[in-house]
């Protein structure tokens, strides 16, 4: 906590649930460990800021992009030389009617055409893809969720947006059968596997920096 700016400390302390505070702090520990490892700088030199749309970035390194997400027992991070977004969600019971509000007509139609035992999982497939794209794009909630759509056919991700001129690429990872994880990047190359570290390993690494 000693390395964190007052704003971040205050945010962590405001969490009512200990688990939420711990996940937020873990995300901060993780990205600092990644930055120190990738860029070879000391923890005390790491300074983050936010764009006008609220997307965090590392000060002084224009070609270093990152994004974080956490859900349940997982905290995940993606880094790239170009804009990147990542989202992880624990699969849980959800009111599927919210898809009518936050999904495009095409996505909602695809979702409700699924068998009942497939709908919840497909919902989170779409949700993580959409979140990863929004986070990579950087405009946040100013980007309407129904202004683009995803479709998954034969395990391939199809992305359609009439207004998007930039090229984005997507990859889904299976790290836990109870979760969905999606990454969006402006780079076409993705690692085949996710590098997994325990909380203790990440903390130990950062303490040494």
N, C-alpha and C positions, 0 to 999 in steps of 0.2 A: 504493500500500500504506500510505502514511503516514496516510491518512484512515480506515483500517479499524481496528476494535477488535481487541484482542489475540486474542480467540477466533477471529475470522474469519481473521486472519493465520496463526494456527497451523494452522487447518484447511486453508488453501491450501498451506502448506508441507509438510503431511503427505502430499499426493498423490505417488505414486511416479512417475506419468507426467507429463511436462511439459504435454502436451496437456490433461489433466484439470485441472491447476492453472490453466492459462490460461483454460479455459472457465469455471471457477468465478470467477476474477477478472474476466473479461469480463462475467459476469452481474451482478456487483457494480457494475462501472463503468456498465453499461447502466441499471440501476434508479436509480442516483444521478443519471445524466444526465436521465432521465425526470422524476424528482422535482424537480430544479432547474428544468427547463424548464416543467413543469406548475404548480408552486407558487411559482416565483420566489424560492426560497431558495438560500442558499449551500451548497456541498458540505460545508463544515465543520459546518453546522448539522443535517445529515441524521443521524438516529439511528433505527436499527431495533431491534426487539425481537421476541420470539416468544410466542405464546399457549401455554397449558399443553399443547396438542396439537401444538405445534411449528410452527404457521403463522406466517411472518414478517409484521410490520406496521410501519408508520411511526409513531413516537411523536409524539403531539400533533396528529394529523390523522385523526379518526375517520371522516371521509367520503372518505378516500383509501385505496383497496384495490388491491393489486397481486399479481402472481404471475409466477414465472420458470420457464423450462425450457430445457434445452439437450441437443443430441444431434448427433453428427457435427460438421458445420461451422457449425451454427446455434445462436444463443442468442436466445431470444424472451421477450418481456415483454408482459403485458396489464395495463391499469390501468382502474379504474372507480370510481364513487362507491358501489358496492355490492360485496359479495363476488364474486371472480372467480378462475377457475383456467385454466391453459393448459398444454398438453403437446405436445411435438414429439418424434417418434421417427423415426430412420432406418430405412427398410424394409430388412430383412435376413433371412437364413434363420433360422428359429426352430423349436423343437420345438413344434408346434401342440398337442400333448397337454397342455401347461400350461394351455390354455384350459379343460380339464376341472376344473382346480383353482381358477382365478381368475375364470372367467366363470360367468354364470348358466347354467342348463340351456337356456334359450331361446337365449342367445347362442352357446353351444357347438353347439347343433343347427343354427342358421342358418349358422355357420361351416363345419361339416363337410358341409353340403348344397351348398356352393359347388363350382364346378369347381376342379380341382387348381391351375390357373394363376391362380385368383382368391383362394385361401385366405389366402396370406401378406399380401396387401394388405388384405383385409378384416379380418384379425386386428389389424393396426395401426390400422385405422379404429376398431374397437371399443376397442382399448387406449387410444388417445389420448382418446377421448370419456370413458371411465371415469376415467382419470387426471385429466382437467380437472374433472370433477364432484367427485371426491374432494377435490381441492385447493381448489375453490371452497367446498365444504361446510365444510372446516376441521377435521374430526374425524380426518383422517389414516387410518392403518391400523386404527383402532378401528371404522371403517365397513366391514363385510364386503363384499367385491367381488361376492359373489353375491346380495346383498340387493336389487339393482336390475338392470335390464337395458336395453340399447339395441338397436334394430333400425333398419337403414337401408333404406328402401323408396322407390324412384323418386327417390333423392338426398335424401330427407327423413329427418331424424333423429327417431326415436320413442323417448321415454324413459318408462320405467314403474318406479314404486316405490310399493309399498303404504304404506310408513311415512313417506315424504317429504311434508310438508305445504307446504313452501316451493315457490315457482315458479322453476324454472331454465330458461334458454334456452341454445341451443348453436349454434355456427357452425364450419364447417370451412373452412380456407384452403389453397389450392394455391400454395405459394411455391417448391417444388422437387419435381420428379417422383420423386425418390428418398426423399421424406419424407412423413409425415402430420402434420397440425397441427390441433388442436381447441381451442376456447375455450368455457368455460362461464361464464355470468354470471347474476346475478339481475336484470339489465337486459335488456330485449328488443331494444334498439337496438345494432347492431354496425356498425363501419365496413366499407365494401365491400372495401377493400384493406388489406394490411399495409404499414406504413411501414418501408422497409428502409434501413438505414444501414450503412456499413462500420465495421470496428473503429477505423480511423483517425479517421473522422468523429466517432464517439462519444467517443473519448479527447480529441480536440481541443476538443470542446464542453465536456467536464467540466473540462479544465485551465483553461479561461477562466472557470470559476465558482469 
